[in-house]
């Protein structure tokens, strides 16, 4: 039937073109340029800005987007021996991916990633729940156009037969070159981040709209990978799931305390250094020092990053999983793409309402989606905060305003519900760099001959630290005055972003492997309870059953397990119980090494228990569906 239709059309038109393969290559070269331009046009950003960026890059932005398109098209040409088929398949592939990327950005403010294809159900749900008529129209237009192009071209254009060796050898050469190009260029941060862009460098949407979809997709495919541990078996870890309905019902039947879970930007005890003197000045940790003496639990968490990587610490504390196990991604939130277990979901099973708060852009670290995947029912972000000048300190929402919102949301909850409440917040005011942050005068003295710029860095940082310290005390005073039982979990996300010389002088230590390897990653945490909760359960007494190490340092991921243990909810989930077992034996777990309770470093690799711990976390992130 197809041959008859083609013959009829050729008879009407009166010609059929036989193209030699060198000429076909020339045609395909022009075609790949046009197809690459189409991928840029299908981006939801401004085409004028995109074209200006292409020119600004000396056409490198175009080159790195064109290269994958050309390699796929030319490989298909030699593999299939047909100009029309190779053009049609390549066109359909890159057009379809570009359309999906366009509408994923428009619907979720997040570009298309390779790992999205492992979550077909979730992606399909996104398209269905956020359907727009233009999605269907553009998709239909692209599909019909591709089919029509291939059908017409197949009728009137035929590529002259190519000798088999002239097909096999170039196809293999292109495949080898593609592997080389991917390993040498398409996965290199220095190339990708070196391209000009508009917007915020940390916003993947701005990055994609500035650097092109194809190159962005390839770069992220290389850098955001989730690989199973060696010997991993999905069925083995699925079998560890146990029905804990009885335990959940027991927790639901009792009165549980409200929980303020607060991660404070760059909160550290850097000012505690004996090389700094605050005589004649205000001690930036005056309240925290008093609180850590009265807290039910105080210690230090070893976080995944230095001077940044807030999302990784956030992930650790909220999920009980160690972001160090997922270093293949630029930040672990890149790997969160579906509903998963977290402290929000666990407390939800215990009858809690919840809210997440971060006074930054909702797209930052993809929190607008990640918090939903974690089970938070709402997310208060920068757009929900007051936008007046008085709400800021430096360029960010102040600690004062952030804690105002924390308290306000709790009070609003209490007015409408008797359910316990999880109030999770991430502050942002004291984010680095610090040299010109607040215009602070020098607020410390030291025998160390710091440079003038370093004195500015430290003075501004200490002013912001004092703000966080003051607001924590205000929250504690508020909670103590309440008749409602309240538990506060407070911790820093990482050490501040400081010049290396400052760390060398104030932080680095040669005392032991423990201090040498963890001092730059050590930030304080405390867990405090008000009198109303203490009347129900003395948390200080409960901490004795945790088996914490004498050195007081633990991986940040154990905060999840400790919080649920102190709430007497550890029995609701087998993984939480296993994490508590690991805490007692392996308090600090790094990428491939660990410290024991005495502070001894072990570099011989992971044993069976640690391998199980790592694999179980992979299962919860990649394979478990909530």
N, C-alpha and C positions, 0 to 999 in steps of 0.2 A: 504493500500500500504506500509506504514512504517513498519507494523508488518511483512508483507511478506518479505520485504528486510532484516529486522533484523533476521528473522528466517533463511533466506538463508545464510546470513553471519555466523550465529552461527553454521549452519550445516557444512559450509566449515571449520571454525576455530575449531569447535568441543567442545566449552565449553561456559558456561554462569555462571558468578560469582554472588552468593548471599551473600551480605556483611551484617553482624550484625551491628546494629547501633553504638555500642561502637567502633568497628573496623573502621566504616565509619568516626567517629569523629577523630580517630587517623590519618587516611589518610588526612582528611581535615586540621588537624593541620599542617601537613607537607606542604600541598598545600598552606595554607595561608603564610607560610614562603617563599615559592618559588614565590608566587604572589607579596608579598611585595618587594622581591629582584628585581622583574621585574619592579615595579614602580620606583625603584632607577635607574635601568639600562636605562629606557626610559627618564630620565632627560637629558637635553642637555649639562650638565657639564661633567667633567672628572670623569670616574668611579673609577679610582685609588685614586683620591682625596676624593671621596665620601666614599669609603671603609675605608680609613685612618681616616676620621672623625667619622665614625660609631665606629671604634675601640677606638678612642680617647675619645668618650663619654661613654665608658664602655658599649656599645651597647644600650644606652638609645635612641639614634636617631632611631635605628631600632625598638625598643620597641614601641615608640610613633607612628611610622608609621604603625607598624603591628597591633596595637590594633584596629583601626577602620576596617581594612581589616578582622580581625578575628571575630569581633562582627557582621559585616554584613554577613559573610559567615555562621557562626554558627546559626544566627537567621534564615536565609533562609533555612538551613538544617532542623531545627525543624519545621518551618512553612510549608515547602513543603514535608518533609519526604523523600527527595531524595538527595543522595550525589552528583549525577551527575548534577542535575538541580541547586543546590545551588552553586556548584563549577563553573558551566558555567555562571550563572548570575553574580556572584561576579567577576569572571574573566573578563567578558565582560565589567562590570561597571568600574572597576579600571584600566583596560587596556585602555579603551576608554578615560577616564578622563586624564590618564597620557599622551596619545598621543596628545590630544588637548592642554594640558599644554605645552608639548614639543614644539609644533609648534606655539603656541601663544608667547612663549618666543623668539623663533627664528625669528618670524615675527615682533613682537612689543616690544620686550624686557620688557615684563610684564607677570607675571604668570597668571594662571587661577584662577578666584575668583567665589564664589557662585553667586554673583550678575550678572555675565556675562550671566547666564541662563535666566535672565529677559530681556536680550538684544539680543535675538536670531538673529534678522535681522542684527544688527551691527557685531556680531561675524561671521555670515555667510559671510558678506561683507569682513571681514578681510581675511577669508580663500580663498575667490574667488579672491580678488584683489592681494593677495600675494601667489598665488598658487605655490607649488613646487611639482614636480613629486614624491619625496620621501614621501610627505604627503599622496598621494593616495596609493602608494605601501605599506606603513606601515599600513595604515588603512585597505586596502583590506586583507593584510596578517593577521592582527589581527582578522578581522571579519570572514574570512574563517577558520582560526585556531580555533576560539571559536566554530563556528558551527560544524566543524568536530569533535572537542573534545566532545561536548555534544552528537552528533549523535552516534559516535562510543561507547562512554561510556554507553549511554542509551541502546544500543543493547546487550552489553556484561556484564554490571554491573548493578545489581539491589540491592537497599538497602532493607533489610528485613523489613517487616511492623513494625512500631513503635506504641505502644499503644497510644491512643489519649491524655491521661493525661501526658504521657512521652514526648509528643511533646508540648502541650499547656503550661505546667508549665515552662519548660526550656526556651521556646520562650519569655514568659512574663518576666522571670527573666533576660534574656539577654537584652531585651528592657529597663527594669528598670536600669540595670547596665550601659547600653550605655548612658542613660540620666545622670546618676551619673558621669560617666567618663568624659562626655563632660563638665559638670559643675564644676568638681573638678580638671581636669587635662588638657583637650584639649583646654581650653580657657585661660590658665594661662601664662602670659608674663614671669614670673619667670622661668617657665619650658622651654618655647620655646626659649627665649633669652639666657637661660643658656646653651643651646647646642652649641658645638664648631662650628665655621664656617670659611670659607675662603672668602676673598673679603671684601666689604664694608658692615657694619652692617645695613646701611640704604637702601641698594639696595635689593629690594624684590627678584630679580633674583638670586643674590648671596645667599640670605637667603634660598630660595627654593632649590637651587642646593646643599646647604650644609646641610640642615636639613630635606630634603625629601619632596616630593610633597604632600603626603597624610596628614601628620601632618600640613604642611604649609596651605593646603587648609582648614582643619578643624579649625585651629587657626584663620585664616583670616575670615572664615565664622562667627566665634563668635565675632570678634573684629571689623570687617568692615561691619556694618549693617546699613541699611537705613529703618527706621520705620516711617510710616505715623503718624501724630499727631492724637490724639483722635478726633473722629467725622469728619475726613477728607473725602472729596468727590472729586474725580477727575473731575467729570462732572461740579461741581460747579465752579471750578477754570478754567476749560477749557472755560466756558461760559464768563469769565471775559476778554478773549482775544478780542480785537477790531481791526478792520481794520484801520490802521493809514497811509494808502498809501498817502493821501493828505498831511499830515504833513511831511512825508518823502520826497515827491517831493518838498515841500517848502524849506526844508533844503538843498536838492541837488542843488537847483537853486541859492544858494548864495555862496559867498566865505567864507569858514570856516577856522579857524586857524589850524595850525599844533599843535600837542599835544605831549609833552614829559612827559610821565607818569613814574616816577622813584621811586622805593622802595629801600631804602638804608639800607644795613645790619646793624642791631643793632644801628641805628641812634637815639640818645636820647639827652635830655638836662640834663643828669646826672651831667655834669660839671657846671651847673647853680646853684648847691647847695650852699647856703650861708656858708656851713661848709668847702668849698674848696676855696683856694686862688691861683690865677695864677700870682700874682705879681712877676715880674722877669722872667716869662715864657710866652709862647705863649698861648693865649686863644684858645682852640680848636674850639670854635664856633664864632670866631670873624666875619666871613662873614655872617653866618646864623642870628646872632643877628641883623645885619643891614638889611638883606633881609626881615626878618619877620616884620620889621617896614614899609617896602615899599611894601609888598605883598598885593595882592588884598584880600587875606584871610589867616589867620594864626590861628591855634588852636591845639588841642590835640585829637588824636583818641585813643579809648580804644580797644586794640587788644586782640585776644583770648588767647595768650600765654605769658609766661615769659621766657626769655633767649633762646627761640627756637620756633618752629612752624611757620616758615616763610610762608609755603604754606597756612596756614589758613588765615593769614592777606592778602596774595596775592589774595586768593579766595574772601575774603570780598570786597576788593577794586575793583576787576575786575568784580564781578557779582552783587554787591549790595545785597548779601545774607550774613547772619550771621553764621559763622562757629560754633558758640556756640550752635546753634540749632542741630548740627550734631556731637555731641560728641561721638556717638557710634563707630565712626571710629578713628583709630590712627591719621590720618590727613584727612581732608575733600577731598583732591584730590583722595583718595582711592574710593570715591563714584562717581567721574566724569567718566562716561563711554560712553557718547554719546554727540552729538552736543547740545549745550545749549546757552542761551543768556549770553552775557558778554559785556563789554564796547567795545571790539574789534568787536563784531558782530553788535552792535548798530551803531558804527561809520562807519562800513562797509556799512550799509544801507544808511548812509549819504554821501557815495562816497569816504570814506577814504581808502587808502592803509595802511598796517600795518606790523610791525615786532615785535617779542618778543626776548629779549636778557637776557641771564643768563650765566655768565662765569663759570658755574659748569657743572658736568656731565649731559648729556641729560636725563638719566634715573632717576635722583634725583627727588623725588616726582612725578615721572611719567610725567614730564613736556613735553616730546617729544610727548605724546598723548594728555595730557590735553590742551596744548596750541592750538593744532589743533581742539579739541572739542570746544574751546572758540572762534574759528574763526580767529585765527592768520594765516596769509598766509605763514609765515616763522618763524624759530626759530634758533637763533644764540646761540650756546652753547660752552662749553669748547673746543671741537674739532675744532672750527672755530676761536679760538683766537690764537695769537702768543704763541709758547711754549717755548720761550727762557727765560733765567733766569731774564732778565731785565723786563719782563712782569709781574713778580710776586712781591708781597710784603708779606713776610711771606709765607705760603704755597699756597696762592690763588692769582688769577689774581688781579692786583692792581686797585684801584679806577681810577687812571690816564688812564690806558689802557682801562678800561671799558667805561669811558666817551669818549675816543678817538673813540671807535667803535660806540657809540651812535651818535656822530656828523658825523662820516664817512658815516654811513648808511643813515642818513638824507640827506647828500649832494648827495650821489649816487641816492637817490630817486628823488631829485630835478632836477637832470640832465636828467632823463628819463620820468618824469611825472609832470603834473600840478595839480594833485590831492592832497588834504590835506593828511597829514601823521600822523599816530599814532606810536610813537617810545616808546614802553614799555620796561623798563629795571629793572632788579633786580641785585644789586651789591652783592659782596661776601667777599671782602677783610677783613673787620673787624669782621669776624665771630669768636666767642670764641672757646676755652678758650684763655685767654690773657697773662698769667703769663710769658711765654717765647716767645711771638709772634714776637716782633720786636727788642728785646734787648734794650728797651727804658730806659733811665735814668729817675729818678724821675722828673716829670714836673709839680708838684703842691705842695702846702703845706697845712696842716690841723692841727687843734687842736685835732682832733680825733687820738688816739694812734693806728693807723692801724698797723697790723703785716707786716713784710717785704714782705711776699707773696702777701698781699692785695695791698701794694704800687705798686708792679710789675704789678698786674692785672690792676689797675687803670691807671698807667702811659702808659702801652702799649695800653690800650683801647683808652685813650685820643689822642695818636698819630694817631691811625687809624681814630678816629673821626675828627681830624684836616684834614686828607687827604680827607675825604668825604666832609667836609666843603669847602675846597679849590676847589675841582672839581665842586661842585655845583656852586660856584661863577664863575668858568670858563665857565660853560654852560650858565649861565645867561648873562655873557659878550658877549658870542658868539651870543645868541639870540637877545640881544639888538642891536647888530651891523647889524642884518639881516633886510632886507626890507619886509620879509615875516612875517605875523602875527603868533605869537607863544605863547602858554600857557604851563606853566610848573606846573605839580602836583608832589610835592616831599614829601615823608613821610618815617618814619622808620617802620620796620616790627615788632620789639619788643625791649624791654630793653635788655641790654647785659647780657650774662651768667656770673654772678658774685657770689662770696661767699655770703651766707645769711647775714653775719655780715655787709657787705657793704650796703645792702638794708636796714637793720635795722637802720643804722646810717644816710644814705643819702636820703632815699626814703620814708620810712614808716612815717605815720602821724596819729595822733589821733584827728585831728581837726574836722572831720566830717565823716559820713558814706561814703560820696563821695570820700574823700581822702584816707580813710582807705582801701576801697575796690578797688580803681582804680589806685592808684599811681604806683604800680608795673607794671601796664599794660598800662600806659599812655606814648605815644611817640608823638612828634610834627609832624605837617604837615603844608605845606604852598602851596598856589596857586599864581603863579606870571605870569604876562603877559608883553610882550615887548611893546615898544611904538607903533609899527606897529599894533598890535592888539588893544591896548588901543584907538587908533584913530577910530577903528570900534565900539568897545563896552567897556565901562569902567566897568570892573568886580567888582571893589570895590563898585560901586553903586548898581550893581545887587545883591550883597551878602545881602543887607538889606532885600530883599524879602525872604530870606531863613528862617528867624525866629530862628536863632541859639541861644542856651542857653547862659545865662550870664556867666556861669562857663567855657564856651569854650571847653567842652569835649563832644565828640560824639562817637558812635560806629564806628569802622573802615569801616563797610559795607556802611555807608552813603557817603563815598567819591565818590562812583559810582554815586549816585544821584546828589550830588553837582556838580561834573564835568559835567554831562550832562545838568544840569540846567544852569551853567555858559556858556555852549556852545549853550544855547537856543535850546536844543534837548529833553527836558523832555517830550514833548507832543508826541514823537514818540512811546511811550510805556506806557500802563496803569500801569504796575507795577512800573515804575520809578516815575510816578506821585504819586502813593500811598506811595512810600518810602519817598517822600518829605513831605507828610502829616504826616507820622509817625515821621520824624525828628523833626517837630515842636512841637509834643506832648511828644514823647518818645525818647529823644536824646541818651540815653544809654540803650541798651537792653542786659541783661545778660541771663543766661540759663532759670531761672524761676523768675527773678525779674527785676526791671528797675528803672532808675532815671528820674525824670521830669526836666523841664527847670530850676527850682530853685535849683536843686541838692538834692532833697528829695528822699530817698530810698523807694520803694514800694515792699513789699514782699508778698502781698496778692494773688499773682498768676496773670496770664494773663487775661485781659479782652477780650471783643469781637474783638476789633481792633487789639490787639497783637496776638490773636489766628489766625485771618485772615492773618496777616503778616507772621506768622510762617508757616501756612499751604500753603500759596501761594508760599513761598520759597521751600517747599517740592515738590510742583507741578512742579516748574521750574527745579528742580534738577532731579526728578525721573520720571515724567510723560510727561512733555512738550517735544516735539520733533521738532528740528529746521531743 
